Amino acid sequence: MNSQKQQLWDNMSVLVTDNTLSEMEKEILGIANKALRGGLDEEMIAIDLKHELSFLSSNQPLSKNMGPFLTELSRLYLDYDRRDNMSI
């Protein structure tokens, strides 16, 4: 894991306790944080987290601090969830 990705995941650990986040945002981040600490694949966690936060944002606005996190997550894990993106 490169340093930018590590910084993103460290930031997520801090965001979990951010009082400005909605309960749903905290729950989504908490599940991802637990999965990461449990040793699950970071790329799979990133894919799931992007999907969950994107779906949530389609139903309600994200908190102020969540927007930059989702933007950075999407930038660092660009196209990891595309089905036609194959690496051989």
TIVO-2410 file (N, C-alpha, C; in nm, 3 decimals):
# residues 88
REC num residu      c1      c2      c3 atome chaine
REC   1      M   0.086  -0.118   0.000     N      A
REC   1      M   0.000   0.000   0.000    CA      A
REC   1      M   0.091   0.124   0.000     C      A
REC   2      N   0.064   0.215  -0.093     N      A
REC   2      N   0.148   0.335  -0.098    CA      A
REC   2      N   0.107   0.434   0.010     C      A
REC   3      S   0.188   0.538   0.027     N      A
REC   3      S   0.167   0.632   0.137    CA      A
REC   3      S   0.037   0.713   0.123     C      A
REC   4      Q  -0.003   0.744  -0.001     N      A
REC   4      Q  -0.128   0.818  -0.020    CA      A
REC   4      Q  -0.248   0.734   0.022     C      A
REC   5      K  -0.245   0.608  -0.013     N      A
REC   5      K  -0.354   0.519   0.026    CA      A
REC   5      K  -0.355   0.499   0.178     C      A
REC   6      Q  -0.237   0.485   0.236     N      A
REC   6      Q  -0.229   0.470   0.382    CA      A
REC   6      Q  -0.285   0.594   0.451     C      A
REC   7      Q  -0.255   0.711   0.398     N      A
REC   7      Q  -0.307   0.836   0.455    CA      A
REC   7      Q  -0.460   0.840   0.445     C      A
REC   8      L  -0.513   0.793   0.333     N      A
REC   8      L  -0.659   0.788   0.316    CA      A
REC   8      L  -0.722   0.700   0.422     C      A
REC   9      W  -0.667   0.580   0.442     N      A
REC   9      W  -0.724   0.488   0.541    CA      A
REC   9      W  -0.705   0.542   0.683     C      A
REC  10      D  -0.594   0.609   0.710     N      A
REC  10      D  -0.575   0.673   0.841    CA      A
REC  10      D  -0.681   0.781   0.862     C      A
REC  11      N  -0.709   0.857   0.756     N      A
REC  11      N  -0.810   0.962   0.762    CA      A
REC  11      N  -0.948   0.901   0.790     C      A
REC  12      M  -0.975   0.785   0.732     N      A
REC  12      M  -1.102   0.719   0.756    CA      A
REC  12      M  -1.118   0.684   0.904     C      A
REC  13      S  -1.010   0.639   0.966     N      A
REC  13      S  -1.015   0.605   1.109    CA      A
REC  13      S  -1.052   0.725   1.194     C      A
REC  14      V  -1.008   0.843   1.152     N      A
REC  14      V  -1.042   0.966   1.224    CA      A
REC  14      V  -1.185   1.007   1.194     C      A
REC  15      L  -1.226   0.994   1.069     N      A
REC  15      L  -1.362   1.033   1.030    CA      A
REC  15      L  -1.470   0.953   1.102     C      A
REC  16      V  -1.441   0.829   1.137     N      A
REC  16      V  -1.539   0.745   1.206    CA      A
REC  16      V  -1.589   0.811   1.333     C      A
REC  17      T  -1.506   0.892   1.395     N      A
REC  17      T  -1.545   0.958   1.521    CA      A
REC  17      T  -1.587   1.104   1.501     C      A
REC  18      D  -1.597   1.148   1.376     N      A
REC  18      D  -1.634   1.287   1.345    CA      A
REC  18      D  -1.782   1.310   1.378     C      A
REC  19      N  -1.810   1.403   1.465     N      A
REC  19      N  -1.947   1.432   1.507    CA      A
REC  19      N  -2.031   1.500   1.400     C      A
REC  20      T  -1.967   1.550   1.295     N      A
REC  20      T  -2.044   1.617   1.189    CA      A
REC  20      T  -2.099   1.518   1.087     C      A
REC  21      L  -2.055   1.392   1.092     N      A
REC  21      L  -2.104   1.290   1.000    CA      A
REC  21      L  -2.238   1.236   1.046     C      A
REC  22      S  -2.319   1.195   0.949     N      A
REC  22      S  -2.446   1.131   0.983    CA      A
REC  22      S  -2.418   0.992   1.041     C      A
REC  23      E  -2.515   0.939   1.109     N      A
REC  23      E  -2.500   0.804   1.166    CA      A
REC  23      E  -2.476   0.700   1.057     C      A
REC  24      M  -2.541   0.716   0.945     N      A
REC  24      M  -2.524   0.622   0.834    CA      A
REC  24      M  -2.382   0.630   0.779     C      A
REC  25      E  -2.328   0.751   0.764     N      A
REC  25      E  -2.190   0.766   0.716    CA      A
REC  25      E  -2.093   0.701   0.814     C      A
REC  26      K  -2.115   0.724   0.944     N      A
REC  26      K  -2.028   0.663   1.045    CA      A
REC  26      K  -2.036   0.511   1.039     C      A
REC  27      E  -2.156   0.458   1.019     N      A
REC  27      E  -2.173   0.313   1.012    CA      A
REC  27      E  -2.099   0.256   0.892     C      A
REC  28      I  -2.112   0.320   0.777     N      A
REC  28      I  -2.044   0.274   0.655    CA      A
REC  28      I  -1.893   0.276   0.675     C      A
REC  29      L  -1.842   0.385   0.729     N      A
REC  29      L  -1.697   0.396   0.753    CA      A
REC  29      L  -1.651   0.296   0.858     C      A
REC  30      G  -1.732   0.276   0.961     N      A
REC  30      G  -1.697   0.181   1.067    CA      A
REC  30      G  -1.684   0.039   1.015     C      A
REC  31      I  -1.776   0.000   0.929     N      A
REC  31      I  -1.770  -0.135   0.869    CA      A
REC  31      I  -1.643  -0.148   0.785     C      A
REC  32      A  -1.613  -0.047   0.705     N      A
REC  32      A  -1.493  -0.050   0.621    CA      A
REC  32      A  -1.366  -0.052   0.707     C      A
REC  33      N  -1.366   0.028   0.814     N      A
REC  33      N  -1.251   0.034   0.904    CA      A
REC  33      N  -1.227  -0.101   0.970     C      A
REC  34      K  -1.334  -0.165   1.014     N      A
REC  34      K  -1.323  -0.296   1.077    CA      A
REC  34      K  -1.271  -0.400   0.977     C      A
REC  35      A  -1.320  -0.395   0.854     N      A
REC  35      A  -1.275  -0.488   0.750    CA      A
REC  35      A  -1.126  -0.468   0.720     C      A
REC  36      L  -1.084  -0.344   0.713     N      A
REC  36      L  -0.943  -0.314   0.685    CA      A
REC  36      L  -0.854  -0.365   0.797     C      A
REC  37      R  -0.896  -0.339   0.920     N      A
REC  37      R  -0.818  -0.387   1.035    CA      A
REC  37      R  -0.820  -0.539   1.047     C      A
REC  38      G  -0.924  -0.601   0.991     N      A
REC  38      G  -0.934  -0.746   0.992    CA      A
REC  38      G  -0.851  -0.813   0.884     C      A
REC  39      G  -0.786  -0.733   0.801     N      A
REC  39      G  -0.696  -0.787   0.701    CA      A
REC  39      G  -0.759  -0.815   0.566     C      A
REC  40      L  -0.882  -0.769   0.544     N      A
REC  40      L  -0.943  -0.788   0.413    CA      A
REC  40      L  -0.873  -0.702   0.309     C      A
REC  41      D  -0.886  -0.739   0.184     N      A
REC  41      D  -0.820  -0.672   0.072    CA      A
REC  41      D  -0.863  -0.525   0.061     C      A
REC  42      E  -0.768  -0.435   0.065     N      A
REC  42      E  -0.798  -0.292   0.062    CA      A
REC  42      E  -0.871  -0.250  -0.065     C      A
REC  43      E  -0.839  -0.312  -0.177     N      A
REC  43      E  -0.905  -0.276  -0.302    CA      A
REC  43      E  -1.053  -0.314  -0.299     C      A
REC  44      M  -1.084  -0.429  -0.243     N      A
REC  44      M  -1.224  -0.471  -0.231    CA      A
REC  44      M  -1.299  -0.381  -0.133     C      A
REC  45      I  -1.231  -0.341  -0.027     N      A
REC  45      I  -1.292  -0.248   0.069    CA      A
REC  45      I  -1.320  -0.115   0.002     C      A
REC  46      A  -1.224  -0.068  -0.078     N      A
REC  46      A  -1.242   0.059  -0.149    CA      A
REC  46      A  -1.360   0.053  -0.245     C      A
REC  47      I  -1.372  -0.057  -0.319     N      A
REC  47      I  -1.484  -0.073  -0.412    CA      A
REC  47      I  -1.616  -0.068  -0.337     C      A
REC  48      D  -1.626  -0.145  -0.231     N      A
REC  48      D  -1.750  -0.149  -0.154    CA      A
REC  48      D  -1.780  -0.013  -0.091     C      A
REC  49      L  -1.680   0.052  -0.039     N      A
REC  49      L  -1.697   0.182   0.025    CA      A
REC  49      L  -1.743   0.287  -0.077     C      A
REC  50      K  -1.684   0.286  -0.196     N      A
REC  50      K  -1.728   0.380  -0.300    CA      A
REC  50      K  -1.873   0.356  -0.338     C      A
REC  51      H  -1.911   0.231  -0.350     N      A
REC  51      H  -2.050   0.199  -0.385    CA      A
REC  51      H  -2.145   0.244  -0.275     C      A
REC  52      E  -2.113   0.213  -0.152     N      A
REC  52      E  -2.201   0.248  -0.040    CA      A
REC  52      E  -2.216   0.399  -0.026     C      A
REC  53      L  -2.106   0.471  -0.034     N      A
REC  53      L  -2.113   0.617  -0.019    CA      A
REC  53      L  -2.181   0.683  -0.139     C      A
REC  54      S  -2.158   0.630  -0.257     N      A
REC  54      S  -2.224   0.684  -0.376    CA      A
REC  54      S  -2.374   0.662  -0.368     C      A
REC  55      F  -2.415   0.544  -0.325     N      A
REC  55      F  -2.558   0.515  -0.310    CA      A
REC  55      F  -2.619   0.607  -0.204     C      A
REC  56      L  -2.549   0.623  -0.093     N      A
REC  56      L  -2.598   0.712   0.013    CA      A
REC  56      L  -2.612   0.855  -0.039     C      A
REC  57      S  -2.516   0.900  -0.117     N      A
REC  57      S  -2.520   1.038  -0.168    CA      A
REC  57      S  -2.633   1.059  -0.268     C      A
REC  58      S  -2.682   0.951  -0.326     N      A
REC  58      S  -2.795   0.965  -0.418    CA      A
REC  58      S  -2.927   0.982  -0.343     C      A
REC  59      N  -2.925   0.948  -0.214     N      A
REC  59      N  -3.045   0.959  -0.132    CA      A
REC  59      N  -3.044   1.077  -0.036     C      A
REC  60      Q  -2.926   1.122  -0.001     N      A
REC  60      Q  -2.913   1.236   0.090    CA      A
REC  60      Q  -2.776   1.301   0.068     C      A
REC  61      P  -2.766   1.429   0.096     N      A
REC  61      P  -2.635   1.494   0.079    CA      A
REC  61      P  -2.534   1.438   0.180     C      A
REC  62      L  -2.411   1.422   0.135     N      A
REC  62      L  -2.306   1.379   0.226    CA      A
REC  62      L  -2.263   1.494   0.316     C      A
REC  63      S  -2.212   1.460   0.432     N      A
REC  63      S  -2.161   1.562   0.524    CA      A
REC  63      S  -2.042   1.633   0.461     C      A
REC  64      K  -2.016   1.751   0.512     N      A
REC  64      K  -1.909   1.836   0.458    CA      A
REC  64      K  -1.774   1.764   0.453     C      A
REC  65      N  -1.740   1.690   0.556     N      A
REC  65      N  -1.610   1.623   0.561    CA      A
REC  65      N  -1.606   1.494   0.480     C      A
REC  66      M  -1.721   1.444   0.441     N      A
REC  66      M  -1.724   1.319   0.365    CA      A
REC  66      M  -1.694   1.341   0.217     C      A
REC  67      G  -1.731   1.454   0.162     N      A
REC  67      G  -1.707   1.483   0.021    CA      A
REC  67      G  -1.562   1.469  -0.019     C      A
REC  68      P  -1.470   1.538   0.050     N      A
REC  68      P  -1.328   1.525   0.014    CA      A
REC  68      P  -1.275   1.382   0.030     C      A
REC  69      F  -1.325   1.311   0.131     N      A
REC  69      F  -1.282   1.172   0.151    CA      A
REC  69      F  -1.324   1.086   0.032     C      A
REC  70      L  -1.449   1.098  -0.011     N      A
REC  70      L  -1.499   1.019  -0.124    CA      A
REC  70      L  -1.425   1.057  -0.253     C      A
REC  71      T  -1.396   1.183  -0.271     N      A
REC  71      T  -1.321   1.227  -0.388    CA      A
REC  71      T  -1.182   1.164  -0.392     C      A
REC  72      E  -1.114   1.166  -0.280     N      A
REC  72      E  -0.980   1.107  -0.272    CA      A
REC  72      E  -0.985   0.955  -0.287     C      A
REC  73      L  -1.082   0.892  -0.228     N      A
REC  73      L  -1.101   0.747  -0.243    CA      A
REC  73      L  -1.119   0.712  -0.389     C      A
REC  74      S  -1.203   0.786  -0.456     N      A
REC  74      S  -1.230   0.762  -0.598    CA      A
REC  74      S  -1.106   0.787  -0.684     C      A
REC  75      R  -1.029   0.887  -0.650     N      A
REC  75      R  -0.907   0.918  -0.725    CA      A
REC  75      R  -0.802   0.807  -0.709     C      A
REC  76      L  -0.782   0.764  -0.585     N      A
REC  76      L  -0.679   0.663  -0.558    CA      A
REC  76      L  -0.716   0.524  -0.607     C      A
REC  77      Y  -0.843   0.495  -0.610     N      A
REC  77      Y  -0.890   0.364  -0.653    CA      A
REC  77      Y  -0.973   0.376  -0.780     C      A
REC  78      L  -0.929   0.461  -0.870     N      A
REC  78      L  -0.997   0.486  -0.996    CA      A
REC  78      L  -1.010   0.358  -1.077     C      A
REC  79      D  -1.131   0.328  -1.117     N      A
REC  79      D  -1.161   0.215  -1.204    CA      A
REC  79      D  -1.134   0.078  -1.144     C      A
REC  80      Y  -1.116   0.068  -1.014     N      A
REC  80      Y  -1.096  -0.063  -0.954    CA      A
REC  80      Y  -1.223  -0.146  -0.959     C      A
REC  81      D  -1.338  -0.081  -0.972     N      A
REC  81      D  -1.463  -0.155  -0.970    CA      A
REC  81      D  -1.524  -0.175  -1.109     C      A
REC  82      R  -1.454  -0.134  -1.213     N      A
REC  82      R  -1.506  -0.155  -1.348    CA      A
REC  82      R  -1.489  -0.299  -1.388     C      A
REC  83      R  -1.595  -0.359  -1.436     N      A
REC  83      R  -1.592  -0.501  -1.475    CA      A
REC  83      R  -1.507  -0.523  -1.601     C      A
REC  84      D  -1.494  -0.422  -1.684     N      A
REC  84      D  -1.417  -0.441  -1.807    CA      A
REC  84      D  -1.270  -0.405  -1.789     C      A
REC  85      N  -1.231  -0.370  -1.669     N      A
REC  85      N  -1.093  -0.334  -1.640    CA      A
REC  85      N  -1.019  -0.461  -1.597     C      A
REC  86      M  -0.949  -0.522  -1.689     N      A
REC  86      M  -0.879  -0.646  -1.660    CA      A
REC  86      M  -0.729  -0.622  -1.663     C      A
REC  87      S  -0.661  -0.681  -1.567     N      A
REC  87      S  -0.515  -0.675  -1.571    CA      A
REC  87      S  -0.462  -0.817  -1.587     C      A
REC  88      I  -0.371  -0.833  -1.678     N      A
REC  88      I  -0.316  -0.967  -1.704    CA      A
REC  88      I  -0.166  -0.964  -1.695     C      A
***
